[in-house]
Amino acid sequence: MSAEPSQPVSLRASDADREAVVADLQEAAADGRIDLDELGERLEVALAARTHAELAPLTADLLPVMPPAQPLLVKGGIAGAVRAGVWRVPQQIRVYGGLGGAKIDFTQVQCRLRVVDIEVNGQTGGVEIVIPDGWVVETEQVDPDLAGLRNRTTAEKLPGTPLIRLTGTCGMGGVTVRHPKRGERRKLLRESR
């Protein structure tokens, strides 16, 4: 008598399982990982799924969403601080001018984020933020305090570029947001060759 191999039994999916897959699909569509037509197709299958085996392929090709990274902290201290060159841009940045000032330069970074939140505190040394052409900054949530905010950027946003959203206070040193100056542009051009 030969024993027949048994077929693996697929576990039944609960309402909570279906809802979790629906939430993952909606987030993938919001991030642009799938388009709205594909979202509709996958949602239809997800809502009708009876087993985990039917749900699994719907999100198998989607990367899991990573938890938010810790904010980048830039402190000017006594000597000052500069964040420039090629670096990874996190979603949140906190900048403190200290006595020596703090500068953040985005001109050589590749940033795929839609929004970068920067909390500034100009303190005594001030904060300077340099953004590439085509990036825009939102400054309505910044308290001008004593020294004020100087926004020397254009309001013309290029597609695919992030919005820099500033909050915080300018302190005694102030906060300046600008595009690269002529000399900085020449240096960037020389370095790109």
Buried (B, 14 or more C-beta within 10 A) or exposed (E): EEEEEEEEEEEEBEEEBBEBBBEBBBEBBEEEBBEEEEBEEBBEBBEEBEEBEBBEEBBEEBEEEEEEEEBBEBBBBEEBBBBEEEBEBBBBBBBBBBEBBBBBBBBEBEBEEEEBBBBBBBBBBBBBBBBBEBBBBBBEEBBBBEBEBBBEBEEEEEEEBBBBBBBBBBBEBBBBBBBBEEEBEEEEEEEEE
